[in-house]
Each structure stands twice: as structure tokens, then as C-alpha cells.
Amino acid sequence: MADGSSTSKQNTQLALIAASLLIGFVGGSALDKFRSSSKSLVGGGGGGSKVKLQYFDIAGRAEPVRLALAVAGIPFDDVRIVYKEWATIKPTTKYGQLPILTLPDGTVFSQSEAMLRWAGSEGDGSLYPSDPMMRFKVDEAIGMINDLDKAWMPALYMGMRPALFGHDVDKMDDKAKSELVKNIRETFLKEKLPTHMKHLGSLLFENKGHFLCGNQLTIADLLGYATLAYFQKGVADHVPKTCLDEFPIITAWLQRVKDHPKVAAYYASK
């Protein structure tokens, strides 16, 4: 990821991942293409024969939903929005956000975790079991993963929008900006990441299973995998892709999720 004054494509991608995609750039025929790909979003018309998931061409907030749809055996159109067209498309959406999920009858849903829970309830329902106690466990695990995500957000945004944290970027040179980002991200890795890894490890131990909530894969595992896989990519400055290696319980769990037959099949199809 590029930091400071850089305007690289990677920097744009990471901003979109973190902020539920509230920014973008104007594109010429974007609205027409968006209308043709999802009539129900811009004023009428039923859906197609499949569920339609619309998001940018990155993992981001949509990846857990994609995985849940695939594992649940729900056919879906994975529509990828071009970044430069987002500013034109954004005003036509329900809340000015992506992802958007459209059902075959034209019903439109927003909020990625609502989509995740819906997808997990479909198919055989095993990803988000109907038993109240099991749902409690799944939701607890999702809450733990969200805590990790929130802890990381300041470190992510400091590299792109330091002014949000009271820093006058006009008075900082590139070296000062780089040091600022380096310090906050290294502090996150040293002081915050281990705590969250310990919490997730405790869930694995307490539930005596291969996954966060027992022996069966759930949407909590899919959300956790998508969240932590980011840290293993090495795309963020000062966050090496080996940063999770000191937590073997966590990396083993991530590998089990990745090796799940339906998860593996999904990625093999890409």
C-alpha cells in the first residue's frame, strides 16, 4: 500500500476496503452500465434468476458474503464495479454504499453483515444455524472479529487521511508522514494484534473444534478469514505478511478455512 502523498491504485483500493466504499471518481457511462446490470436499484424492474452481488473488484467487505454464497450453494452474479465510475453510481444506491445484494425478485439489501447472515441462513443453514445458542456463539465470534477490524482502522487511515486524526498534512513532509504511519502500525502489531489473536484463540479452544464455533464452518469463520487474510498479503506498509506467523493456532485455523472444500472450490474457480 502507498502512504503519505502517494496516489497509487493500491492506496485507493485500501481506502475503499476500510470505509465501506464511500468515495470514488466520476466515470462517463457508468450509470447506464449500472442500470443495465441491476434495474431494480435505479427504479423498477424485477431481478434475474440469480442473486446479484455488486461491489468493487477487490475482496473488501464483499468477500465474506461471496464466500458464504458459494459455500451455501447459492448461485450469484458477482458484479464488479470499476472505481472510476463509483461517483456516478453512488447517488443511485440506497445508502451511497457498496456492497449491494439484489434478490431474484428485485429486493435490494445493503450492509454486508446483514447479507452475510442472510446467506448463512440459506442452503442447509449450517453457516448460521437457527439454534439460538449456536447463533449466540456465531454472533459473539463476529463481534470479536469486528473489534479487531475497528482496532486496525486508525492505523490504516493514518496512511491515507492523517487529517482525520488532527494532523496538519500541509505542515508535514513525506518523511514525517511516513514515520507517523510507521509508528502507529508497528504499535498496532506489537500491542493490539496479539490481544485480538489471543481472544480468537480462546474461542477456538473453548469451542473445542476446528473452527471458531465448533467443528462446523460458520459465517464467523468466513468473516475472520477474509479479515485476517488481508494481513497476510503484505499490502500495507510496515505490516509484513508474516505478522501472523507468531500465532500458529490462528494461522492453522485460517488454513482450515481456506482448505474447506467449498471455499477451496470457490477460489479455484476464480
C-alpha positions as CSV (number, residue, x, y, z in Angstrom):
1,M,0.0,0.0,0.0
2,A,1.2,3.5,-0.8
3,D,1.3,6.0,2.1
4,G,1.7,9.8,2.6
5,S,1.2,11.8,-0.6
6,S,1.1,8.8,-2.9
7,T,-2.0,8.4,-5.1
8,S,-1.3,4.9,-6.2
9,K,-4.0,2.4,-7.1
10,Q,-3.2,0.3,-4.1
11,N,-3.8,3.3,-1.8
12,T,-7.2,3.8,-3.4
13,Q,-8.1,0.1,-3.0
14,L,-7.3,0.1,0.7
15,A,-9.3,3.2,1.3
16,L,-12.3,1.5,-0.3
17,I,-11.9,-1.6,1.7
18,A,-11.8,0.2,5.1
19,A,-14.6,2.8,4.7
20,S,-17.3,0.7,3.2
21,L,-16.6,2.4,-0.1
22,L,-17.9,6.0,0.4
23,I,-15.6,7.7,-2.1
24,G,-14.9,7.3,-5.8
25,F,-14.3,9.0,-9.2
26,V,-16.6,10.1,-12.0
27,G,-17.0,7.8,-15.0
28,G,-18.7,8.6,-18.3
29,S,-21.2,5.9,-19.0
30,A,-21.1,4.3,-15.5
31,L,-24.7,5.0,-14.7
32,D,-26.0,3.4,-17.9
33,K,-23.9,0.3,-17.2
34,F,-25.1,0.2,-13.6
35,R,-28.7,0.4,-14.7
36,S,-28.3,-2.4,-17.2
37,S,-26.6,-4.6,-14.6
38,S,-29.2,-4.0,-11.9
39,K,-32.5,-2.4,-12.9
40,S,-34.0,-2.8,-9.5
41,L,-31.5,-0.4,-8.0
42,V,-32.5,2.5,-10.2
43,G,-36.2,2.5,-10.5
44,G,-38.1,-0.7,-11.1
45,G,-37.9,-4.0,-12.8
46,G,-37.5,-7.4,-11.4
47,G,-34.3,-9.3,-10.8
48,G,-32.8,-12.1,-12.8
49,S,-32.7,-15.7,-12.0
50,K,-29.8,-15.3,-9.6
51,V,-28.8,-13.3,-6.6
52,K,-26.7,-10.3,-7.6
53,L,-23.8,-9.0,-5.5
54,Q,-22.3,-5.7,-6.5
55,Y,-19.0,-4.4,-5.2
56,F,-15.6,-3.2,-6.4
57,D,-13.1,-5.6,-7.9
58,I,-11.4,-6.3,-4.6
59,A,-12.0,-8.6,-1.6
60,G,-13.0,-5.9,0.9
61,R,-16.4,-6.0,2.6
62,A,-18.0,-8.3,0.0
63,E,-15.6,-11.2,0.3
64,P,-17.2,-12.9,3.3
65,V,-20.6,-12.6,1.5
66,R,-19.1,-14.1,-1.7
67,L,-17.7,-17.0,0.3
68,A,-21.0,-17.5,2.2
69,L,-23.0,-17.6,-1.0
70,A,-20.6,-20.0,-2.5
71,V,-20.5,-22.3,0.5
72,A,-24.2,-22.2,0.9
73,G,-24.6,-23.2,-2.8
74,I,-26.4,-20.1,-3.8
75,P,-25.8,-19.2,-7.5
76,F,-24.9,-15.5,-7.8
77,D,-23.7,-12.9,-10.3
78,D,-20.5,-11.4,-8.9
79,V,-20.7,-7.9,-10.4
80,R,-17.6,-5.8,-10.1
81,I,-17.8,-2.0,-10.2
82,V,-15.0,0.0,-11.7
83,Y,-13.5,2.5,-9.2
84,K,-13.6,5.5,-11.6
85,E,-17.3,5.0,-12.1
86,W,-18.3,5.0,-8.4
87,A,-19.1,8.7,-8.1
88,T,-21.7,8.5,-10.8
89,I,-23.2,5.3,-9.5
90,K,-23.2,6.3,-5.8
91,P,-26.2,8.7,-5.8
92,T,-28.4,5.9,-7.3
93,T,-27.8,3.5,-4.5
94,K,-29.9,3.2,-1.4
95,Y,-27.4,4.4,1.2
96,G,-24.5,5.5,-1.1
97,Q,-22.6,2.4,-0.2
98,L,-21.4,-0.9,-1.6
99,P,-21.8,-3.8,-1.4
100,I,-25.4,-4.2,-2.6
101,L,-27.3,-7.5,-2.8
102,T,-30.3,-7.9,-5.1
103,L,-32.5,-10.9,-4.8
104,P,-34.1,-12.5,-7.9
105,D,-37.5,-10.8,-7.1
106,G,-35.8,-7.4,-7.1
107,T,-35.5,-6.9,-3.3
108,V,-32.4,-4.9,-2.5
109,F,-30.3,-5.3,0.6
110,S,-27.4,-3.2,2.0
111,Q,-25.0,-3.7,4.8
112,S,-22.5,-6.6,4.4
113,E,-23.1,-8.3,7.7
114,A,-26.9,-8.4,7.1
115,M,-26.1,-10.1,3.7
116,L,-23.7,-12.4,5.4
117,R,-26.3,-13.6,8.0
118,W,-28.9,-14.0,5.3
119,A,-26.6,-16.1,3.1
120,G,-25.6,-18.1,6.1
121,S,-29.2,-18.9,6.8
122,E,-29.8,-20.2,3.3
123,G,-28.8,-23.5,1.8
124,D,-28.7,-26.1,4.6
125,G,-28.5,-23.3,7.2
126,S,-25.3,-24.6,8.7
127,L,-23.3,-21.4,8.2
128,Y,-25.7,-19.6,10.6
129,P,-27.6,-22.2,12.5
130,S,-31.2,-21.5,13.6
131,D,-30.5,-22.8,17.2
132,P,-30.4,-19.7,19.4
133,M,-27.3,-20.8,21.4
134,M,-25.3,-21.5,18.2
135,R,-26.3,-18.2,16.8
136,F,-25.2,-16.6,20.0
137,K,-21.8,-18.2,19.6
138,V,-21.5,-17.1,15.9
139,D,-22.5,-13.5,16.7
140,E,-20.1,-13.4,19.6
141,A,-17.3,-14.5,17.3
142,I,-18.3,-11.9,14.7
143,G,-18.2,-9.3,17.4
144,M,-14.6,-10.3,18.2
145,I,-13.6,-10.0,14.6
146,N,-15.2,-6.6,14.3
147,D,-13.3,-5.5,17.4
148,L,-10.1,-6.4,15.6
149,D,-11.2,-4.5,12.5
150,K,-12.0,-1.4,14.5
151,A,-8.6,-1.5,16.3
152,W,-6.9,-1.6,12.9
153,M,-8.8,1.3,11.3
154,P,-6.8,4.2,12.8
155,A,-3.6,2.6,11.6
156,L,-5.0,2.1,8.1
157,Y,-6.4,5.6,7.8
158,M,-3.4,7.3,9.2
159,G,-1.6,6.3,5.9
160,M,-4.3,7.9,3.8
161,R,-6.1,10.6,5.7
162,P,-4.0,11.8,8.6
163,A,-6.0,15.0,8.8
164,L,-8.9,12.9,10.3
165,F,-6.7,12.4,13.4
166,G,-5.8,16.1,13.7
167,H,-2.6,16.1,11.8
168,D,-1.9,19.1,9.6
169,V,-0.6,17.4,6.5
170,D,0.4,20.7,4.9
171,K,3.0,21.1,7.6
172,M,4.4,17.6,7.3
173,D,7.0,16.4,4.8
174,D,7.0,12.9,3.3
175,K,9.4,11.7,5.9
176,A,7.3,12.9,8.8
177,K,4.2,11.3,7.3
178,S,6.0,8.0,6.8
179,E,7.2,8.0,10.4
180,L,3.7,8.7,11.7
181,V,2.3,5.8,9.8
182,K,5.2,3.5,10.7
183,N,4.8,4.2,14.4
184,I,1.0,3.7,14.6
185,R,1.2,0.5,12.6
186,E,4.1,-1.0,14.4
187,T,2.3,-0.1,17.7
188,F,-0.8,-2.0,16.5
189,L,1.3,-5.1,15.6
190,K,3.0,-5.0,19.0
191,E,0.3,-4.0,21.4
192,K,-3.1,-4.7,19.8
193,L,-2.9,-7.5,17.4
194,P,-1.6,-10.0,20.0
195,T,-4.6,-9.3,22.2
196,H,-7.1,-9.9,19.5
197,M,-5.3,-13.1,18.4
198,K,-5.4,-14.3,22.0
199,H,-9.2,-13.7,22.1
200,L,-9.8,-15.6,18.8
201,G,-7.5,-18.4,20.0
202,S,-9.6,-18.6,23.2
203,L,-12.8,-19.1,21.1
204,L,-11.1,-21.9,19.2
205,F,-10.1,-23.6,22.4
206,E,-13.4,-23.0,24.2
207,N,-15.5,-24.4,21.4
208,K,-13.2,-27.5,21.1
209,G,-13.4,-27.5,17.3
210,H,-11.6,-26.9,14.1
211,F,-13.5,-23.6,13.7
212,L,-14.5,-20.6,15.8
213,C,-17.8,-22.1,16.9
214,G,-17.1,-25.8,16.9
215,N,-16.4,-28.5,14.3
216,Q,-18.6,-26.8,11.6
217,L,-17.7,-23.9,9.4
218,T,-19.8,-20.8,10.1
219,I,-20.1,-17.2,8.7
220,A,-17.9,-16.2,11.6
221,D,-15.0,-18.2,10.1
222,L,-15.6,-16.7,6.7
223,L,-15.6,-13.2,8.1
224,G,-12.5,-13.9,10.2
225,Y,-10.7,-15.5,7.2
226,A,-11.4,-12.5,4.9
227,T,-10.4,-10.0,7.6
228,L,-7.1,-11.7,8.5
229,A,-6.1,-12.8,5.0
230,Y,-5.6,-9.1,4.4
231,F,-2.8,-9.0,6.9
232,Q,-1.1,-12.0,5.2
233,K,-0.9,-10.2,1.8
234,G,1.8,-7.7,2.8
235,V,0.0,-4.8,1.0
236,A,0.1,-2.4,4.0
237,D,3.3,-0.6,4.6
238,H,5.1,-1.7,7.8
239,V,2.8,-4.7,8.1
240,P,4.8,-7.7,6.9
241,K,2.8,-10.6,5.5
242,T,4.5,-12.8,8.2
243,C,2.9,-10.8,11.0
244,L,0.5,-13.6,11.9
245,D,3.2,-16.3,11.9
246,E,3.8,-16.0,15.7
247,F,0.2,-17.1,16.2
248,P,0.2,-20.7,14.9
249,I,-3.2,-21.5,16.3
250,I,-4.6,-18.7,14.2
251,T,-2.7,-19.5,11.1
252,A,-3.7,-23.2,11.3
253,W,-7.4,-22.1,11.7
254,L,-7.1,-19.8,8.7
255,Q,-5.6,-22.7,6.7
256,R,-8.5,-24.9,7.6
257,V,-11.0,-22.4,6.4
258,K,-9.1,-21.9,3.2
259,D,-8.9,-25.7,2.7
260,H,-12.6,-26.3,3.3
261,P,-13.8,-28.0,0.1
262,K,-16.3,-25.3,-0.9
263,V,-14.0,-22.4,0.0
264,A,-11.2,-24.0,-2.0
265,A,-13.6,-24.7,-4.9
266,Y,-14.7,-21.0,-4.9
267,Y,-11.1,-19.7,-5.1
268,A,-10.2,-22.3,-7.7
269,S,-12.9,-21.0,-9.9
270,K,-11.5,-17.5,-9.9
